[in-house]
Amino acid sequence: MSIVEKFMTMEYGPAPEDPREALAWLDRHGRRFGHFIGGAWLAPAAGAYFDTSDPSTGEKLASVAQGSTADIDAAVKAARAALPAWQALTPHARARYLYALARQVQKHSRWLAVLETLDNGKPIRESRDIDIPLVARHFYHHAGWAQLLEQEFPGNTACGVVGQIIPWNFPLLMLAWKIAPALATGNTLVLKPAEFTPLTALAFAHICQETGLPAGVVNIVTGDGSTGEALVNHPDVDKIAFTGSTEVGRAIRKATAQSHKKLSLELGGKSPFIIFEDADLDSAVEGLVDGIWFNQGQVCCAGSRLLMQESIADKLIGKIQDRMNTLRMGSPLDKAIDIGAIVARVQLERIQGLVDQGVAEGATCWQPSIPVPTRGLYFPPTLLSNVHPSSVVAQQEIFGPVLAAMTFRTPREAVELANNTVYGLAACVWSESINVSLHVAAQLKAGVVWVNCTNLFDAACGFGGYRESGYGREGGREGLLEYLEPAWFKQAPPVHVTPLAMDQPPEQPVDFSAPPIDRTVKLYIGGKQARPDSGYSLEVRGADGRLLGEAPLGNRKDIRNAVEAARKAEAWGKATAHNRAQVLYYIAENLSQRREEIAGRLSAVVGKKQAEAEVGLGIERIFSYAAWADKYDGAVHNPPFRNVALAMKEPIGTVGIVCPADAPLLGFLSLVMPAISVGNTVVAIPSEKYPLITADLYQVFETSDLPGGVVNIVTGRTAELMKTLAEHDDIDAIWCFTDAAGAAAAKTLSVGNLKQVFSNEGRAIDWFDAKQGEGRWYLDHSVQVKNIWVPYGE
């Protein structure tokens, strides 16, 4: 027998990890844990506990407190009490605490890894070599951000008290992703770990005590979904950060809609794993093993949809099956194990049910002939081939070790199949052609794209999704912004329901001897003036009650037409930033030429002084965003691997914008210009107080080479049109700058496709102050960051 044959037939011997230290820690606490609130361990207010078990054996590990509304209230009060002192610390002092947390994680790394594996069922190799080192990395990285915060984020302040809810698939890593940036930016927090996996969060609470972290800065309350619901609904929480399923994320979005809580959601995924015919197939197969069978497939960004170029499909399937036959299942504490246990029986049953449904819909199921433990919760690695793109296993997140395989012929078809899902979290592209790889990566609707690699993460690189995979980012500079707000915005007063400027008479007499202004104003859709579908109009009156003209009364069909036109104009986002800048400069030039004429008409509503200021500052604002167009670009991250991560700032897509009433021209330009400067298309609802400004705007746009459909304007009843925009599933984001009721309605009505919402939260914005009315805050909400990981070297 040759050496190769001996190697291939050689069996692994057991390599068990000793769990005694972790079990001894549980025993020292009597296998019973309360909540960590205000720096102390407290029994649950209702006296209720639940058990957490080892999924590989079914054996009970410990009893954990079941959090109630009273427990959450106590934790929030502790966090609120600790907030002033925590924020009063110097950046260096907060940095030292984060550094201390990183060091303690490293000191306890093996204990934490074993505890994680016992509680979750994942292989010890993954806990030890991936999860825990990344936990330490996040605290180290954010210690640096804490030190540099005032230099790098001037004018920003912490959100306040943050509620954080994390899932069970990466219990301690998700904790680090949430807690590290929150502490670095000066927030205090209440964290609720997953019901199935609370133990490492409780271990982290002990680490907080060891480092001397001030009491109340970090509070941990354990419990089930009702505990999380109490945290989400607590009125004294300023922000909610959630990682979990899209269904729960949608419920949280709805529950927080009536509040002013800032919200970030990292939700489900159905990530494509695209392999082209020129790829290194052996490397791609190894990447696929990590992409779908890592952590038993219980990964939100798992490469669960295999898209193979048709010419290599049979060969690739053979290689995948051969590799699956070498995978080893068994005790997660065995260091030679590839696949561990499923976290809970309910999850195991869900996986089996979806596989059965996929087979019923025509898929072919193949599983390797490898031993599957009879004790514990295990599901074998599964390959489903001949999957139709509309099948449940191609559309729904299975969250298990199940791969759904499909074929494609051309790169264009690969992109269409990859984007054929409501999700947009991650993707993999395998090709030896860097041109093909980056061309495809740029077209994928995904927050992270790995080129010839998979499942790489780093604290310096943002992670998060598009579409129904949520919004907001974890890690990187953009991840820090989730825990910061402009200081002026937090202190802004409530907006007036009826703006004061509208109640004042004109500041200069108007010649009333002339006949009333009669202007034929239309909607502006697809670059053309359009009559409203309703056939009706609404009167527009000046500050003195005089009739100024009539504006079209837009309806649902007009919004539909405007959205379709905006979608057809998405080539605007692919234009060069230089070309977009030129168009914006041209808009400013043409507005300047009509300055006196437009100001004269606007003065009948807001007075001469404000009208002149709106036009003058409007020209400046357009210039600002023309300047930003080719300067608001991304970054190249240098993670501690042989990779570069290209952080690309991409337009969100089609944005619905509800403009403020009190500054009809300047408010419109202050919102529309940042959106289109970075490549979005827009459907805008102008000020209901003076919608006649539409005619002046589209006349300027028509003479400025702005492509048809980039900006669409529909006038009418703001509340009715906003409802249609918010509910429209082909709108990617909605900006609503009205009153508090309008902001709440925008959030509530847009839950369907979880579109991003950017709002003034009912607070007054001084559009005439450049610090409030323009800048990075608006640009940050105009883009989403895609991190494209590209390996290099041999």
BAGU-911811 format. One record per residue (C-alpha): x, y, z. Coordinates in pm, whole numbers, plus 32768, in hexadecimal, padded with zeros to 4 digits. Layout:
XYZ
...
***
This chain:
800080008000
808881587F9F
80B582768093
7F91832C7FEF
7EB281FA8015
7F1681D48181
7ECE834481BF
7D77832C811F
7D1481F681E6
7D9D82738331
7C9282AC8436
7C8D83C7852F
7CB68374869A
7BED842E87A1
7C7F85788819
7B9785E28932
7BAD873689DA
7BA387278B54
7A6D87E68BCE
7AC387D18D40
7B1A89428D6D
79D889B78CCD
790988BE8D91
79BC89208ED1
79608A8C8E90
77F48A268E6C
780C895C8FAF
78A58A81906C
77698B43901D
76898A249081
76248A048F14
752E8B1D8F51
75518C828ECE
74948DC58F09
749E8F058E3F
75CB8FEE8E38
753991448E89
75EB92768F10
772D91B38F42
768890AD9021
75E68F5A8FF9
74718F6C903C
73688E609053
724A8E878F5A
712E8F608FDB
702C8E548F8F
71088D3C9013
70F98C798ECA
72198BB58E2F
72468AE08CF8
734389D48C9D
745389E38B96
74D688988B12
75F488038A4C
755987BB88F4
765486A588AF
75DD85DA89D9
749B86748A55
753086988BB0
74D487C58C80
75EE88C18CB0
754F89C88D91
74158A808DFA
74038BE88D84
73238D078DF3
71EE8D518D24
71E38EC98CF6
70A08F878D2E
703090EA8CEA
70A091448E4B
71FC90B78E0B
721D91788CC6
71A992B48D73
72AE92888E84
73BF92508D81
735A93828CB4
735694598DED
74B293DA8E47
7530942B8CEA
749095868CF6
752B95CE8E49
768395668DCD
766F96308C8B
76E1978B8D02
781A970E8DAE
787496258C8C
784F97408B91
7915982A8C70
7A4797488C5C
7B5A97B28B71
7B7796EE8A2B
7CBC965D8AAE
7C1295DB8BE9
7B0495298B20
7C1394A08A3A
7CC694088B65
7B8B93548BD5
7B5A92C08A7A
7CC7925A8A70
7C9E91AF8BC1
7B6F90F08B40
7C39907A8A13
7D5490028AF4
7C698F468BDB
7BC28E998AB4
7D198E248A43
7D758DAE8BA1
7C348CE18BB8
7C2B8C778A4B
7C2B8AFE8A78
7B288B068B8F
7A468BE48ABD
7A718B078989
7A1289CA8A44
78EA8A738AEA
78718AEE8997
788989938900
77D488F38A26
76B689EC8A0F
769B8A098895
770D88BC8806
7808894C8710
7959889C86E1
7A63890687D7
7B51895386B7
7A648A668645
7A2D8AF587A0
7B9E8AE887F3
7C398B5886A9
7B328C448619
7A318CC68710
7B008D1D8842
7C278DBC8788
7B2D8E9786CE
7A898EF88817
7BD78F778899
7C1E9021874B
7ADB90EA8762
7B2B917088BA
7C8F91C58853
7C1992738716
7B0E933C87C8
7BFE93A088DB
7CAD945987C2
7B6994FD8751
7B1F956888B6
7C71961588C3
7C3796C88776
7AC3970B8792
7AC8988387C5
7BC998B386B0
7B1A97D785B0
79AD981C8602
799B998A866C
78419A1186B2
77B498B786FE
7739982B8845
76CC96D888C9
756596668899
7542962A8A11
74B794E78AA0
74C793D089A0
73FB928F899F
74AB916E88F1
741C901B8891
74FE8F0D8805
74C88DB2876B
753B8C5887CE
761E8BFF86A9
774B8CD28714
76F18D2C887A
78328DCD88F5
78A08E5887A5
77528F068770
77728F9188D0
78C490278875
783F90B2872D
7733916A87F3
77DA91CA893A
792F923F88BB
78B3935C87D8
77A593BE88D1
78A393ED89E7
79A394938905
78AA95A188A5
783F95EB8A0B
76F7952C8A26
768294538B44
75BD931A8AF6
74D291FF8B4A
751B90BF8A8C
74338F958A6D
74E18E5889F6
74288D448941
73568C5B8A15
740D8B278990
756F8BAB89D0
758C8C9A8AF9
76BE8C0E8BA8
77DC8CC98AFE
77218E128B27
77138DCB8C9C
78848D718C94
78C58EC18BF0
780E8F688D0F
79128ED08DF7
7A248F598D16
798590B28D37
79A1908F8EB0
7B0B901D8E95
7B69914F8DC7
7ABD923D8EB8
79CC92BF8DB2
78EE93C28E60
77A793338EE3
768193598DF8
774A93948CBB
770A922E8C4A
75D091798CBE
756E901B8C50
740C8F998C75
73C38E358C06
72768DB08B91
719E8D4D8A6B
70F08E1D8961
70138ECB8A5E
714B8F578B07
71C48FE189BD
706D9073897B
707791288AC9
71CA91BA8A70
7153922C8919
701F92D189AC
70C9937F8AD1
709094F68AAD
71E3955A8B3D
72B4949C8A3D
734D957D8932
73BC94768837
7378930A87E6
747E9231873C
73FC90DD86D0
74928FB08623
73A98E9285D0
729A8E2284E3
71EF8F0783EA
709C8EB18480
71038F2A85DA
71B690568542
707690BB8495
6FB990A185DF
70BF9179868C
70AB927D8579
6F32928D85A6
6F4B929C8723
704393BF871B
6F9494838608
6ED4956486F5
700C95B887BC
7147967B8769
722C955187A7
734A952F86B4
734693D3861C
744392F18573
73E6919784F4
74C9907C8482
73D88F748407
73C18E398336
74648DDD81EF
745D8CEC80CC
75B98D2A804C
76268CBB7EEF
776A8BFB7EBC
77C18C377D4E
78C48B597CA2
79328BA97B3F
79C88AAA7A50
7B278B417A6C
7B2E8B247BE9
7C218A497CA7
7B1A89427CF4
7BD688987E0F
7C0289E47EC2
7A988A3C7E7D
7A2388F67F19
7AF0893A8052
7A5A8A95805D
790289FD8037
794089198161
79878A4D8232
786B8B0B818F
774D8A1D81DC
77C3891A82DA
78798A0683C2
77B98A11850D
76C9890A8480
764A8A0A8384
75BA8AD784A3
764C8C158414
75868D3D838F
767F8D6C8271
76A48BF88222
76DF8BB380B0
75A18AE7809E
755A8B1A7F29
765E8A7E7E44
76588B197CE7
77368A507BF8
778C8AA17A93
76E0899479C6
781E8918791C
78B988A67A65
7780883F7B26
77A786C57B12
791A86CD7B60
78E587BC7C81
77C786F37D16
78A985C17D14
79BC867B7DCB
78C487017ECB
783985A67F10
799785177F37
79EA86298030
78A585FA80EF
78FF848C811F
7A3584F981E1
797D85DC82D4
796F8561843B
7849858D8526
785585518698
789685E687ED
78DC875C87C4
79EF873F88CA
7AB1865687E4
7BB8872D8739
7BAC864E8602
7A39868A85C6
79B8875A849F
7846876984EF
77B087818649
7650878786D3
752288588674
74D4894F8788
737288DB87E0
726C87DC877F
718288E286F0
7295894D8603
72E287E485A3
717587A7854E
716488E78480
7292887C83B0
71FB8726836B
70AC87C0830F
714588AD8210
721687988174
70DE86BF8150
702687E380AF
7145881D7FBD
714086B07F52
6FC886C47F23
700487EC7E3D
70EE87227D5F
724687397DFC
732A86097E10
73B185C87F6D
750A85327FA3
75B284F280F2
7706844E812C
772F82F781C6
77D283708304
77818312846C
768083F38513
767483E88690
753583508718
7548841C8857
751785948843
7493867B8736
7542863A85EB
74EA866F847E
75CD85E5836C
766586C88261
756A86D18144
758087257FD4
7441877E7F18
747487867D9F
738787D67C7F
72F788EC7D53
720989DD7CA9
72528B4D7CF2
70F38B787D80
71088A487E67
70E68A807FDA
72498A00800F
72CC8B087F1D
72078C247FB9
71E78BE3812F
73008BE2822B
73258A7A82A5
74328AC783AA
74C1896B839E
75C6889982E3
74FC8895819F
757F8905804C
749189527F2A
753C89347DD6
74DB89DB7C8C
758B8A207B42
75BF8B527A67
76598B907911
76CD8CFB7907
77488DF77A09
760C8EC079CF
75338D947A22
76078D4F7B56
75C78EB07BD5
74508E937B91
743A8D4B7C50
75128DCD7D6B
74368F007D97
72F48E357D79
72A58E427EEB
721F8F397FE8
73668F2080A8
74B48FC88069
75AD8F758179
76DC8ED080DA
775C8E207FA1
788B8D627F1F
791F8D757DC1
7A1F8C787D4A
7ADD8CBE7C0A
7C498CD47BA4
7BEE8E0D7AE0
7C008F3D7BBF
7B428FFC7AB5
7A1C8F0B7AC1
7A258EF87C3D
7A19906D7C7D
792190AC7B64
78318FB17BFE
787890207D65
781791857D10
76C391137C91
766690337DB5
756890B77EAE
763090547FDF
76DD910B80F8
780F902680ED
78A68F787FBF
79C68E837FE4
7A988E487EAD
7B418CF17EA9
7B148CD88022
79F58CBE8115
79888D148277
7A9D8E0D82BD
7A4E8F0D83CA
7B0E90208476
7ABC913A8563
7B45923A846B
7A5591CC8358
78E292138366
77E990F48355
76789116830B
756F90E98205
749D917E80F1
7324915C80CC
727C906D81C3
73CC900A8255
73AF914A831C
74689293832B
7584932683EF
76DE9292840D
77A991DD8515
791D9229851F
79EA932E846C
79B494A3846B
7850947A83F3
780893918517
786694A5860A
777095948568
765694AD85D7
769B9517873E
76CA968C86FD
75E697AF86A6
762C991C8653
763499D8879D
75579AEF8717
745199F486A7
7427995D8800
73E39AB9888B
73029B348771
71A59BAB87DA
70659B10874F
70009B8685F8
6ED29C6D85E5
6DA79BC18546
6D5A9D088494
6EA99DAD8445
6EC89F0C84CC
6F3A9F9C8381
6DEB9F4082E7
6D2DA00683EF
6DE3A14C83B0
6D7AA24B82AB
6E6BA2A38193
6F86A37D820D
6F66A46580E1
6E23A4E3803E
6DB4A4297F09
6D0BA4C77DDE
6BA5A44C7E0A
6B2BA5137CDE
6BAEA4027BF8
6AC6A2DE7BAD
6AF8A19E7C77
6C12A0BD7C04
6B889FA67B2F
6C929EA27AEF
6C619D537A47
6D2E9C787B2C
6D4D9B047AE7
6DF199D97B85
6F5399857B1A
6F8098147ACA
708A976F79F6
711698BE7987
6FC9993078FF
6EAE9A08797D
6D7E992F79C3
6C1599737A17
6B9A98CF7B5A
6ADA978B7B36
69C898157C17
697D99387B31
695F9A167C65
6A309B2D7CF6
6A559BDB7E44
6A599D4E7E8D
6B9B9DF07EFD
6B7B9F317FC4
6C73A0318041
6CB1A09A81A5
6B9CA19F8183
6AA0A0A18101
6ABAA1147F98
6A98A0047E8E
6BEA9FCF7DE9
6B899EB57D00
6B319D467CF9
6C0C9C157D11
6BC39AB57C93
6B2499C67D8B
6BF9988F7D66
6B8297357DC9
6BF495CC7DEA
6C0E959A7C73
6CEA96CE7C4D
6DD396477D5B
6DDA94F87CA4
6E3A95A37B60
6F4396707C0F
6FDF953D7CB2
6FE794887B63
709195B47AC4
718E95C47BDF
71E094537BB7
721994807A42
731095987A8E
73F594C87B6E
750D94EE7A6F
7540963B7B23
75E495777C3B
76D994DC7B44
773D962C7AB2
788E96B07B20
788E978C7C52
7931989B7B7F
780D98967A8B
771098AC7BA6
77CE99D27C35
77C39A857AE5
76499A5F7AD3
761E9AE77C34
76F99C127BE6
76259C527AB3
74E89C467B88
757E9D4C7C6E
75DC9E227B42
747E9E1A7AB2
73DC9E5C7C04
74C09F887C2C
744EA0177AE0
72E3A00F7B59
7331A07D7CBA
7261A1BC7CCA
7136A1257C13
711D9FF57CF8
715AA0C17E34
7049A1B27DCC
6F45A09F7DB4
6FB99FF37EF2
6FA4A13A7FB7
6E29A1357FA9
6E35A0068092
6F66A0328171
6FB7A1A4814F
70BFA2528080
71E0A2238173
71B1A0AC819B
716DA07D8027
72B1A1257FC5
736BA05C80CB
72D39F15804F
733E9F537EE9
74989FCF7F47
74DF9EB6803C
743E9DBD7F4D
75449E137E48
76569DE77F4D
75C39C9B7FBB
75C29C157E59
772C9C827E37
777F9BC97F79
76F29A807EFD
778D9AB07DA7
78D49ACF7E63
788B99997F34
782398C77E08
7986985E7DAC
7A1798767F0B
792B97AC7FE3
79D096667F91
7A2595238042
7B5D949280E1
7C51937280C5
7C6A92AE8208
7D9891DF8263
7D1590C2833E
7E0E8FD683E2
7DFC8EDC82C3
7E8D8ED08167
7D658F9980ED
7CFC90F680A3
7B93915680E5
7B0A925D7FFB
7A01932480B8
792D93A67F98
782494AC7FDB
770194517EFC
75B895087EC4
749294727F7D
73BC946F7E41
727195237E25
7229960E7F45
70D896A47F9C
70FF97FD8035
6FF398B980F4
706E9A218102
70409B158223
6F2D9C1A8211
6FDF9D4482A6
70EE9D73819C
70489D0E8052
717A9D3F7F73
729F9D1C8060
720A9BF08114
71D19B417FC7
73339B817F4D
73CE9B27809E
733B99C98087
732E997B7F14
748D99F47EBD
7551990E7FAA
748297E77F3A
74C298197DC7
762A988B7DF2
769297287E51
75BE967E7D47
746396437DD5
7324968D7D17
721197487DCB
709897637DE6
705B98A77EA3
6F25993A7F45
6F5F9AB17F60
6EDA9B97806F
6D609B898079
6D619CF780DF
6DFD9D627F97
6E029C477E97
6E0D9D477D7C
6F869D437DAD
6F759C037CDE
6F509CCB7B9C
70899D957BE1
714A9C5A7C3C
70F49B897B0F
71399CAC7A28
72949CC27AC1
72C79B487AAA
72539B3A7940
735E9C3578DB
74789B9779A3
74B09A4778F8
741F99887A21
73B79836798D
724297F5798D
71CB97307ABB
72EA978C7BA5
720798847C56
708E98557C4D
6FA199447CFC
6E3D98F37D65
6D6E9A007E0F
6C3899CE7EE0
6BCE99788041
6D10992680F3
6C82982381E3
6BD2975F80CD
6CFD97617FE0
6DEF970A80F8
6D1B95DB8150
6D31955E7FEB
6EA995987FDD
6EE494EB812A
6E1893BA80C7
6EB1939B7F6C
6F9092667F5E
706792F47E46
70D8941C7F17
722293D17FC8
721C94E980C9
713295F9813C
719A974881C9
708897F7828A
70C69955830F
6F7799C1839A
6EEF99AC84FC
6F0A989485FC
6DCA97EF8581
6E5297EA841E
6F98974C848D
6EDE963D854F
6DF795F98429
6F1D95D68339
6FBC94CE8419
6E7894118453
6E02940E82EA
6F5393A2825C
6F779265832A
6F15918D81FF
7067918D8151
712A92208276
7197934C81AB
7285943A8255
71E6956982FC
729996B3832F
71D197B483EE
71E898F184BA
7129983185C9
703E995A85E1
715B9A438642
718F9B9A85A9
72B69BBA84BC
733E9D118469
73699CE882F3
74149E3C82E4
75319DC183C1
762C9CF882F8
76909C368432
752F9BAC8443
74B79BBC82DD
75CF9B15821A
76FB9A338230
776698D38285
763198818354
755C988F821C
766297E58143
768996CB8240
75159683821B
7530968F809E
76159561807E
764C940280F8
77AA93778119
780892388063
794B919180D3
79F090C87FBD
7AFF8FE38042
7C158F977F47
7D318EA77FA1
7E918ED47F25
7FD68E127F2C
80248CAB7EDE
***
